[in-house]
Amino acid sequence: MIENYLTIGLTALFSATPISLLLVRQITKIISSYHPELGKTTTICTEIDDILTKPNLEVKTILFDKYRAKLDLDNNFAKIEDFEQHEEDILLEKKQLKTDSNIQLMATATTLSPFEKTKKVEQVILQFFKDCEFHERAIREENRIIQKIPTNKEKRYSTLIIQNKRSNEVFALTKGNPLKILKKCSKVIINGKRQDLDTHGLRKLRKKIDKLNKSGQKVIGFAQKPLPIKILDHYTESFAENDMTFIGVIGSRQPLNRDVIESVKIAKKAGIKNYILTSKTEKNSVSIGIELEIVNEHYFETITGEYLKQLSDK
């Protein structure tokens, strides 16, 4: 019994390093003469946080207009993909994103309408906007908040009624769950122009958002609605949060520890099986496992929630 616990303990300890799979195999050979069971290691169980992923969140994806920007905080560039033209991806400096009106609105909404529930995610997004040379003070000085329409558990988004001090334009700016927001949108920005959002366009947007969700990204959506210049005493949800224009989404996630991929290959050749034990959501865990080649995307099994309670201690 003691030997079994030691096997599990050492396996968990060594699996916390990128070269763990090789080390486990070699070290168990060395000490197997003292603990024979250690030399028979066939399984490694590992957590996701700080092992399969690196610790800090980062902005990974922005969908806006007809583009997808893939981002990497290790450099100052964003890879831009054009969904409509299907041309070769181009590299832009992050600060060049500042010129896009959609991203300007995203930066304004994130700065002026923080959510306590997603505070860590939004701090990362705000830092990204700073890297793009948006300035919080300038955003606050340029815009006057007239009213805030709060969120709730059902809505999962909130809206600010804002007046731009330079242009005197009044508009509603909404931030929150992208799929919930989409239900309130009748228009979308394509090629810099406001267009009707038909069934086909709605399906395409949902598919893109679902793909980000399945990759484990935390996705925040944005929408906007122009309002009459004459300021009202009160703005209702039915007035401000309907017939909106969808602006885009921002997705963030902990970066993957790709050094693990080689270790997984070594383990497979050695006949060692890898399992992920984690408190993260199933779709998040599976997507990470697939990307790091721990999980076979065509065949895998998961045990979650109440099913775990039904398993015996053995």
Secondary structure, 3 states (H helix, E strand, C coil): CHHHHHHHHHHHHHCCCCCHHHHHHHHHHHHCCCCHHHHHCCEEEECCCCCCECCCCEEEEEEECCEEEEECCCCCEEEEEECCCCCCCEEEEHHHHHHCHHHHHHHHHHHHCCCCCCHHHHHHHHHHHHHCCCCHHHHHHHEEEEEEECCCCCCCEEEEEEEECCCCCEEEEEEECHHHHHCCEEEEEECCEEEECCHHHHHHHHHHHHHHHHCCCEEEEEEEEEECCCCCCCCCHHHHCCCEEEEEEEEEECCECCCHHHHHHHHHHCCCEEEECCCCCHHHHHHHHHHCCCCECCECCCCCCHHHHCCCCC
